Amino acid sequence: MLRILIQKYPAPRPVLKSLIIAVSTGVFIALFLLYFEPFNFHLNTDGNKVFHMSFFGCITTFVLLFFLYVFPLLLTNLFSDKSWKVGHQMVFHVLLLLVIAIFISIYSNYMNSIPFGWDSYWLIVSRTFVVGILPIVFITFFDYYLKVKSNLNLAKNILKNKKEFLKDSKESTHQISTDLKNETFSFSEHDFNYAIADGNYTDISSLDENTLKKVTYRVTLSSFETQLKEASSIVRCHRSYMVNLKKVKNISGNAQGLKLELINQSEIIPVSRKYIPIVKQFFQKNS
């Protein structure tokens, strides 16, 4: 059971889905508190009950916005698929739950005119934690299982269509302009292995007279991709990677997506969920 905590898991991303989750969860919390009042949760106020319960939903929404959207947007190195694991995901959501509980306890005690005291705050925080911890554990484990199963099956299906690619004498040579004045570099599509983004730079791995080499150029991966519009086998597979799909020798999967093993390469190339259809279509088209 504990081994699952060190398995790879997709890191939170600042995407539209995060905004939708934040708003929908806030609405759910407001309705849940309004109709079920768990642990006799209530406010001693003459005000509108719907308004105050809705405010708890707003607290939840704003905290989720910061955790699921703002923090991943600002702390990109921390929220990276390279290091994110199931254990990180669980700790992340536990911290999120505790922050929500603290803000809810502050507002609840204020509306009930309860003077500051650690006991009163701990009561609401502990109850919120008890309500949320089991769903967090279950949902994280279940989601991990579904993602791994889905990606392993997908990798297996893609491999069925994979074939060996022979060198095509007509494969083109690409010339790329860098961000440095008048600097360009060129490479044969057949010799290209993969490219990795490094800020405003891109590391290019390729063959040079049957010798593997990696060279860094001052060009963003997006600019590099734009200049490769006519490349048939070199595709974007991750926000930080491009790969020559004709160099793929094996495909596997985990919770984060697909993993590509290349011929004569130790680097494992990730394929994020966004780019899986592109990889799948390539092998179907060339099967």
C-alpha positions as CSV (number, residue, x, y, z in Angstrom):
1,M,0.0,0.0,0.0
2,L,2.8,2.4,0.9
3,R,4.6,1.8,-2.4
4,I,1.8,3.6,-4.2
5,L,2.7,6.9,-2.5
6,I,6.0,7.1,-4.4
7,Q,4.4,6.4,-7.8
8,K,4.3,9.1,-10.5
9,Y,1.2,11.3,-10.6
10,P,0.2,14.3,-12.7
11,A,1.1,17.5,-11.0
12,P,-1.7,20.2,-10.7
13,R,-1.9,22.4,-13.8
14,P,-3.3,26.0,-14.1
15,V,-5.9,25.1,-16.7
16,L,-9.6,25.7,-17.2
17,K,-10.5,22.5,-15.5
18,S,-9.0,23.8,-12.3
19,L,-11.3,26.8,-12.4
20,I,-14.3,24.6,-13.0
21,I,-13.3,22.3,-10.1
22,A,-12.9,25.3,-7.7
23,V,-16.3,26.8,-8.5
24,S,-18.2,23.5,-8.6
25,T,-16.7,22.4,-5.3
26,G,-17.6,25.7,-3.6
27,V,-21.2,25.3,-4.7
28,F,-21.2,21.7,-3.4
29,I,-19.8,22.7,0.0
30,A,-22.4,25.4,0.3
31,L,-25.3,23.1,-0.5
32,F,-23.9,20.3,1.7
33,L,-23.6,22.6,4.8
34,L,-27.0,24.1,4.1
35,Y,-29.0,20.9,3.9
36,F,-27.0,18.4,6.0
37,E,-25.4,20.6,8.7
38,P,-22.8,17.9,9.6
39,F,-21.8,17.6,13.2
40,N,-24.6,20.0,14.1
41,F,-22.7,22.7,12.2
42,H,-24.7,26.0,12.4
43,L,-24.4,29.7,12.8
44,N,-26.1,31.7,15.6
45,T,-27.1,34.6,13.5
46,D,-30.3,36.4,12.5
47,G,-29.1,36.9,9.0
48,N,-29.9,34.9,5.9
49,K,-28.8,31.3,6.4
50,V,-28.4,30.7,2.7
51,F,-26.1,33.8,2.4
52,H,-23.8,32.6,5.2
53,M,-23.6,29.0,3.9
54,S,-22.9,30.4,0.5
55,F,-20.0,32.4,2.0
56,F,-18.5,29.1,3.2
57,G,-18.7,28.0,-0.4
58,C,-17.0,31.1,-1.6
59,I,-14.2,30.5,0.9
60,T,-13.7,27.0,-0.5
61,T,-13.7,28.3,-4.1
62,F,-11.1,31.0,-3.4
63,V,-8.8,28.7,-1.5
64,L,-9.1,26.1,-4.4
65,L,-8.3,28.8,-6.9
66,F,-5.1,29.6,-5.2
67,F,-4.1,26.0,-4.7
68,L,-5.2,24.6,-8.0
69,Y,-4.5,27.5,-10.4
70,V,-2.4,30.4,-8.9
71,F,0.2,28.3,-7.1
72,P,0.9,25.9,-10.1
73,L,1.0,29.0,-12.3
74,L,3.6,30.8,-10.1
75,L,5.6,27.8,-8.8
76,T,6.2,25.8,-12.0
77,N,9.4,24.1,-10.7
78,L,7.5,22.8,-7.7
79,F,4.5,21.6,-9.6
80,S,6.4,19.5,-12.1
81,D,5.6,16.0,-13.4
82,K,9.3,15.1,-13.0
83,S,9.0,15.0,-9.2
84,W,5.3,14.9,-8.5
85,K,4.0,11.6,-6.9
86,V,0.9,10.2,-5.3
87,G,2.2,11.1,-1.9
88,H,2.7,14.7,-3.0
89,Q,-0.9,14.8,-4.3
90,M,-2.3,13.6,-1.0
91,V,-0.2,16.0,1.1
92,F,-1.2,18.8,-1.3
93,H,-4.9,18.1,-0.8
94,V,-4.6,17.7,2.9
95,L,-3.0,21.1,3.2
96,L,-5.7,22.5,1.0
97,L,-8.3,21.0,3.3
98,L,-6.7,22.4,6.4
99,V,-6.5,25.9,5.0
100,I,-10.2,25.7,4.1
101,A,-11.0,24.5,7.6
102,I,-9.0,27.3,9.2
103,F,-10.8,30.0,7.2
104,I,-14.2,28.4,7.8
105,S,-13.5,28.2,11.6
106,I,-12.5,31.9,11.7
107,Y,-15.6,33.0,9.9
108,S,-17.9,30.6,11.9
109,N,-16.5,31.8,15.3
110,Y,-16.8,35.4,14.2
111,M,-20.5,35.0,13.2
112,N,-21.2,33.2,16.4
113,S,-19.4,35.9,18.5
114,I,-17.1,33.2,20.0
115,P,-13.9,34.8,21.5
116,F,-10.6,33.6,20.2
117,G,-9.6,30.2,21.7
118,W,-7.6,27.3,20.3
119,D,-10.2,24.9,21.4
120,S,-13.0,26.5,19.4
121,Y,-10.8,26.7,16.3
122,W,-9.5,23.1,16.7
123,L,-13.1,21.8,16.9
124,I,-14.1,23.1,13.5
125,V,-10.7,22.3,11.9
126,S,-10.8,18.7,13.2
127,R,-14.3,18.1,12.0
128,T,-13.6,19.5,8.6
129,F,-10.5,17.3,8.4
130,V,-12.5,14.2,9.4
131,V,-15.1,14.9,6.8
132,G,-12.6,15.4,4.0
133,I,-9.6,13.1,4.7
134,L,-11.3,9.8,3.7
135,P,-12.6,11.1,0.3
136,I,-9.1,12.6,-0.4
137,V,-7.4,9.2,0.1
138,F,-10.1,7.2,-1.8
139,I,-10.3,9.6,-4.7
140,T,-6.5,9.9,-5.1
141,F,-6.0,6.1,-5.0
142,F,-8.9,5.4,-7.3
143,D,-7.9,8.1,-9.8
144,Y,-4.3,6.8,-9.8
145,Y,-5.6,3.3,-10.6
146,L,-7.8,4.5,-13.4
147,K,-5.1,6.6,-15.0
148,V,-2.5,3.8,-14.9
149,K,-5.0,1.2,-16.3
150,S,-6.1,3.6,-19.1
151,N,-2.6,4.6,-20.2
152,L,-1.2,1.0,-20.1
153,N,-4.1,-0.2,-22.2
154,L,-3.5,2.7,-24.6
155,A,0.2,2.0,-24.9
156,K,-0.6,-1.6,-25.6
157,N,-3.0,-0.7,-28.4
158,I,-0.6,1.8,-30.0
159,L,2.2,-0.8,-30.0
160,K,-0.1,-3.1,-32.0
161,N,0.1,-0.5,-34.9
162,K,3.8,0.3,-34.5
163,K,6.2,-0.9,-37.2
164,E,9.8,-0.5,-38.0
165,F,10.6,2.6,-40.0
166,L,13.3,2.4,-42.7
167,K,15.4,5.4,-43.6
168,D,13.8,7.4,-46.4
169,S,16.3,9.0,-48.7
170,K,13.7,11.8,-49.3
171,E,13.5,12.8,-45.7
172,S,14.1,16.6,-45.4
173,T,16.8,18.6,-43.7
174,H,15.5,21.4,-41.5
175,Q,17.1,24.8,-40.9
176,I,16.2,26.6,-37.7
177,S,16.7,30.2,-36.8
178,T,17.7,30.9,-33.2
179,D,17.1,34.0,-31.2
180,L,20.7,35.1,-31.7
181,K,21.3,37.4,-34.7
182,N,21.9,35.6,-37.9
183,E,22.4,32.3,-36.2
184,T,20.9,29.1,-37.7
185,F,21.4,25.4,-37.4
186,S,20.3,22.5,-39.5
187,F,19.7,18.8,-39.0
188,S,18.4,15.8,-40.9
189,E,15.0,14.6,-39.8
190,H,16.2,11.1,-39.8
191,D,19.1,12.0,-37.3
192,F,16.9,13.9,-34.9
193,N,15.9,12.1,-31.7
194,Y,14.2,14.6,-29.3
195,A,14.3,18.2,-28.0
196,I,13.9,19.4,-24.4
197,A,12.8,22.9,-23.4
198,D,15.1,24.7,-20.9
199,G,13.5,28.2,-20.5
200,N,14.5,30.2,-23.6
201,Y,16.8,27.5,-24.7
202,T,16.3,24.1,-26.3
203,D,18.5,21.0,-26.0
204,I,18.6,19.0,-29.2
205,S,19.6,15.4,-29.2
206,S,20.6,13.9,-32.6
207,L,23.0,11.7,-34.4
208,D,26.1,13.1,-35.9
209,E,28.0,10.6,-38.0
210,N,26.5,7.8,-36.0
211,T,27.5,9.5,-32.7
212,L,24.8,10.7,-30.3
213,K,25.2,14.3,-29.3
214,K,23.2,16.9,-27.4
215,V,23.5,20.6,-28.3
216,T,21.9,23.6,-26.7
217,Y,20.5,26.5,-28.8
218,R,19.0,29.8,-27.9
219,V,15.5,29.1,-29.3
220,T,12.3,28.4,-27.4
221,L,10.6,25.0,-28.0
222,S,7.5,26.8,-29.3
223,S,9.6,28.6,-31.9
224,F,11.4,25.4,-32.8
225,E,8.0,23.7,-33.2
226,T,6.7,26.5,-35.4
227,Q,9.6,26.2,-37.8
228,L,9.0,22.4,-38.1
229,K,5.6,22.6,-39.7
230,E,6.5,20.2,-42.5
231,A,8.2,17.6,-40.3
232,S,6.1,14.4,-40.6
233,S,7.5,12.4,-37.7
234,I,8.8,15.1,-35.3
235,V,5.9,16.1,-33.0
236,R,5.2,17.9,-29.7
237,C,4.4,15.3,-27.1
238,H,4.7,17.3,-23.9
239,R,5.0,21.0,-22.9
240,S,8.7,20.5,-22.5
241,Y,9.4,17.8,-25.2
242,M,9.4,17.2,-28.9
243,V,10.2,13.7,-30.3
244,N,10.9,11.9,-33.5
245,L,8.3,9.1,-33.4
246,K,10.2,7.1,-35.9
247,K,12.8,6.5,-33.2
248,V,10.4,4.9,-30.8
249,K,11.2,1.3,-29.9
250,N,8.8,0.8,-27.0
251,I,5.8,2.5,-25.4
252,S,4.6,2.2,-21.8
253,G,2.3,4.1,-19.5
254,N,1.8,5.4,-16.0
255,A,-0.6,7.8,-14.2
256,Q,1.0,10.8,-15.9
257,G,0.5,9.6,-19.5
258,L,2.6,7.6,-22.0
259,K,6.4,7.0,-21.9
260,L,8.4,6.6,-25.0
261,E,11.7,4.6,-25.2
262,L,13.9,5.6,-28.1
263,I,16.4,3.6,-30.1
264,N,19.9,3.9,-28.5
265,Q,18.6,6.4,-25.9
266,S,18.5,6.3,-22.1
267,E,16.2,9.3,-21.9
268,I,12.5,8.4,-21.4
269,I,10.3,10.8,-23.3
270,P,7.0,11.6,-21.6
271,V,3.7,12.1,-23.5
272,S,1.2,14.1,-21.6
273,R,-2.5,13.5,-21.9
274,K,-3.0,16.5,-24.2
275,Y,-0.7,15.1,-26.8
276,I,-1.6,11.4,-26.6
277,P,-4.1,11.7,-29.6
278,I,-1.3,13.1,-31.8
279,V,1.0,10.1,-31.0
280,K,-1.8,7.6,-31.4
281,Q,-2.8,9.1,-34.8
282,F,0.8,9.0,-36.1
283,F,1.1,5.2,-35.5
284,Q,-2.4,4.5,-36.8
285,K,-1.6,6.5,-39.9
286,N,1.7,4.8,-40.5
287,S,0.7,1.2,-39.5
